[in-house]
Amino acid sequence: MNSRLMESLLAPVPAVDASTWRCTLEETKSKLAGLAVRRAGAVRFRVTDHEVRTAFTTDAAADLGAAEPFAWSALTARRSIGVAAVRLLLGGSARSPLDAVRCRMAESSRWVQEGSSSATQLDRWIDGLSPAGRAAVGAEAVTWATRLWCALDWSSFPSAPVVGRDHWWDSPHSALLALRGRADVRSPNAHLVVLSGPRRGSVRAELALVTLVEALRLQGEDVPGRVIGWWPDSGHLVRVEPEPAVLTLGTEAVELALGGAGTSLRSAA
């Protein structure tokens, strides 16, 4: 178990000045409304942590990424399979991460072969893999699931945490714009995001997007929990508290991802 990580997940959320939060949230909504209107006539655009991260790269790297469309692989599939495996472990349907991953991958094949409406592109891709390919994908997913499963003291949460449920916010001003807040574990006080790759300057903006989406989805003047970015390889944590400045950072990140102003934000990274 990772004690520092658990402390961050369970610690009370610090108080926020209600007036300042409310004003900043209204400014955020106004800015996002302007961004949505400016995209009128454009194709539907979904801003996720990937778009935010890409927006912080150099132009050359962005061009290279644009030339490579998304494709399923052992690396891109490990999170989707891994969170499903952790849910099976929490529900007592599997005894180990290995059993859980095998169960989830077998479920993919069963859904595809039965023609189930539950089958997704990922399920069809898994079903079409060779035995060697399934083994490689399973190994990555088992590693991902094991790290998350063993890092947390699941019995310490006051209520059952939600595993692997991403949240979306759809702009009420344009059906073209939607924002995604990705989190791998959600508890009343915090949202945990499992990170991979090297440490990067964009990470606080990526996590601020999660705070932004949660704040936009909440009713009234409620304040969302903190967002914690965690690299399992190194154990490094990035902790983003729900502060008005984080809403501003998240909004600037969305604008940058949409190709608007944001040079200062990129420079600050």
C-alpha positions in Angstrom: 0.0 0.0 0.0 1.1 3.5 -0.8 0.6 5.5 2.4 1.3 8.9 0.8 -1.3 8.2 -1.9 -3.9 7.1 0.6 -3.4 10.1 2.8 -3.9 12.4 -0.2 -7.1 10.5 -1.2 -8.6 10.6 2.3 -7.5 14.0 3.5 -10.4 16.5 3.9 -10.7 19.0 1.1 -9.6 22.5 2.2 -12.2 25.2 2.5 -12.6 27.5 -0.5 -14.0 31.1 -0.4 -17.5 30.6 -1.7 -17.8 34.0 -3.3 -14.5 33.8 -5.2 -15.2 30.3 -6.3 -18.7 31.3 -7.6 -17.3 34.3 -9.5 -14.5 32.3 -11.1 -16.9 29.5 -12.1 -19.2 32.1 -13.8 -16.3 33.6 -15.6 -15.3 30.0 -16.7 -18.8 29.3 -18.0 -18.8 32.6 -19.9 -15.3 31.8 -21.5 -16.4 28.3 -22.5 -19.6 29.7 -24.0 -17.5 32.0 -26.2 -15.2 29.1 -27.2 -18.2 27.0 -28.2 -19.8 29.7 -30.3 -16.5 30.4 -32.1 -16.5 26.8 -33.2 -19.9 27.1 -34.8 -19.8 25.2 -38.1 -16.8 23.1 -37.1 -16.8 19.4 -36.6 -17.5 18.1 -33.1 -14.5 18.5 -30.8 -13.9 16.6 -27.6 -11.3 18.0 -25.3 -9.6 15.3 -23.2 -6.3 15.1 -21.3 -4.8 13.9 -24.5 -5.7 17.1 -26.4 -4.4 19.2 -23.5 -1.1 17.2 -23.4 -0.7 17.5 -27.2 -1.3 21.2 -27.1 1.7 21.7 -24.9 4.1 19.9 -27.3 6.2 21.5 -29.9 4.7 22.1 -33.3 6.8 19.3 -34.8 5.7 16.8 -32.2 2.1 17.9 -32.6 2.3 17.4 -36.4 3.8 13.9 -35.8 0.9 13.0 -33.4 -1.7 14.3 -35.8 -0.3 12.0 -38.5 -0.9 8.9 -36.2 -4.5 8.1 -35.7 -5.6 6.2 -32.6 -5.1 2.4 -32.7 -5.6 -0.2 -30.1 -2.4 -1.8 -28.8 -1.2 -3.4 -25.6 -0.4 0.1 -24.2 -3.6 1.8 -25.2 -5.8 -1.1 -24.1 -4.2 -1.7 -20.7 -6.2 1.0 -18.8 -9.6 0.0 -20.1 -8.9 -3.7 -19.3 -7.2 -2.8 -16.1 -10.0 -0.7 -14.6 -12.5 -3.5 -15.5 -10.3 -6.0 -13.7 -10.1 -3.8 -10.6 -13.8 -3.6 -10.5 -14.1 -7.4 -10.6 -11.6 -7.6 -7.7 -13.6 -5.1 -5.7 -16.8 -7.0 -6.4 -15.3 -10.3 -5.3 -15.7 -11.8 -8.8 -11.9 -12.4 -9.1 -9.2 -13.5 -6.7 -6.2 -11.9 -8.3 -5.4 -9.3 -11.0 -4.4 -12.1 -13.3 -7.7 -13.9 -12.9 -9.6 -10.6 -13.3 -7.8 -9.7 -16.6 -8.4 -13.2 -18.0 -12.1 -12.9 -17.0 -12.4 -9.5 -18.7 -10.7 -10.6 -21.9 -12.8 -13.8 -22.1 -15.9 -11.6 -21.7 -14.8 -9.6 -24.7 -14.7 -12.7 -26.9 -18.0 -14.0 -25.5 -19.7 -10.7 -26.3 -18.4 -10.6 -29.8 -19.2 -14.3 -30.6 -22.7 -13.9 -29.2 -23.3 -10.7 -31.1 -24.0 -8.8 -27.8 -24.8 -5.1 -28.0 -22.3 -4.7 -25.2 -19.4 -5.4 -27.5 -17.2 -2.4 -28.2 -14.4 -1.7 -30.7 -12.0 -2.8 -27.9 -13.8 -6.1 -27.5 -13.7 -6.9 -31.2 -10.0 -6.0 -31.3 -9.3 -8.3 -28.4 -11.3 -11.2 -30.0 -9.3 -10.9 -33.2 -5.9 -11.2 -31.5 -3.6 -14.2 -31.9 -2.8 -16.2 -28.7 0.6 -14.3 -28.6 -1.1 -11.0 -29.0 -3.7 -11.8 -26.2 -0.8 -12.7 -23.9 1.0 -9.4 -24.6 -2.1 -7.4 -24.0 -3.0 -9.4 -20.9 0.5 -8.9 -19.4 0.3 -5.1 -19.8 -3.2 -5.0 -18.3 -2.2 -7.3 -15.4 0.7 -5.0 -14.5 -1.6 -1.9 -14.7 -4.3 -3.5 -12.5 -1.8 -4.9 -10.0 -0.2 -1.6 -9.4 -3.5 0.1 -8.7 -5.0 -2.7 -6.7 -1.9 -3.0 -4.4 -1.4 0.7 -4.0 -4.6 1.5 -2.2 -6.2 0.3 1.1 -9.6 -0.2 -0.4 -11.2 -0.8 3.0 -10.2 2.6 4.3 -12.6 4.5 2.0 -15.7 5.7 3.9 -17.9 4.5 0.9 -17.1 2.3 -2.0 -14.9 4.2 -4.5 -15.9 4.4 -8.2 -13.3 2.8 -10.5 -12.7 3.9 -14.1 -15.7 6.1 -14.7 -14.8 9.1 -16.9 -17.1 12.1 -16.7 -18.2 14.3 -19.6 -19.5 17.8 -19.7 -21.4 18.8 -22.9 -21.5 22.5 -23.6 -25.1 23.9 -23.3 -24.2 26.5 -26.0 -23.0 24.1 -28.7 -23.4 20.4 -29.4 -19.9 20.6 -31.0 -18.0 21.0 -27.7 -17.5 18.4 -24.9 -14.9 18.1 -22.2 -13.8 14.9 -20.6 -12.5 14.5 -17.0 -10.6 11.2 -16.8 -10.1 9.6 -13.4 -9.3 6.0 -12.4 -10.6 6.1 -8.8 -13.2 8.5 -7.5 -13.9 9.0 -3.8 -15.9 11.7 -2.0 -12.7 13.7 -1.4 -10.5 13.0 -4.4 -10.2 11.9 -8.0 -7.1 9.7 -8.7 -5.6 9.7 -12.2 -3.0 7.1 -13.0 -0.3 8.6 -15.2 2.3 7.1 -17.5 5.2 8.3 -19.5 7.8 10.9 -18.3 6.9 13.8 -16.0 5.8 16.7 -18.1 4.9 20.4 -17.8 1.4 19.9 -18.9 0.4 17.6 -16.1 -1.2 20.3 -13.9 -3.3 21.5 -16.8 -4.4 17.9 -17.5 -5.5 17.5 -13.9 -7.1 20.9 -13.9 -9.3 19.7 -16.7 -10.7 17.0 -14.3 -11.5 19.7 -11.7 -13.1 21.9 -14.4 -15.4 19.1 -15.6 -16.4 18.2 -12.1 -17.1 21.8 -11.2 -19.3 22.3 -14.3 -21.2 19.1 -13.6 -22.0 19.9 -10.0 -25.2 21.6 -9.0 -25.3 24.7 -6.9 -22.1 25.9 -5.2 -20.6 22.6 -4.4 -16.8 22.2 -4.8 -15.3 19.0 -6.2 -12.7 17.0 -4.5 -8.9 17.3 -5.2 -7.3 15.7 -8.2 -4.2 13.5 -7.7 -1.9 12.5 -10.5 0.1 9.4 -9.7 3.0 7.7 -11.6 3.1 4.1 -10.4 6.6 3.6 -11.8 8.2 6.2 -9.6 5.5 6.8 -6.9 5.5 10.5 -7.7 2.4 12.5 -6.9 1.0 15.7 -8.2 -1.8 17.1 -6.0 -4.2 19.7 -7.4 -6.6 21.2 -4.9 -10.0 22.7 -6.0 -9.1 26.4 -6.1 -10.4 29.2 -8.3 -7.0 29.4 -10.0 -7.4 25.7 -11.1 -10.6 26.5 -12.8 -8.8 29.3 -14.7 -6.0 26.9 -15.6 -8.4 24.3 -16.9 -10.2 26.8 -19.0 -7.0 28.1 -20.5 -6.0 24.5 -21.2 -9.2 24.0 -23.1 -8.7 27.2 -25.1 -5.1 26.1 -26.0 -6.3 22.6 -27.0 -8.9 24.3 -29.3 -6.1 26.3 -31.0 -7.0 29.6 -29.3 -4.8 32.0 -27.4 -2.6 30.3 -24.9 1.0 31.0 -25.7 1.6 32.2 -22.1 0.2 29.0 -20.7 2.5 26.9 -22.9 5.5 29.0 -22.0 4.7 28.7 -18.3 4.9 24.9 -18.7 
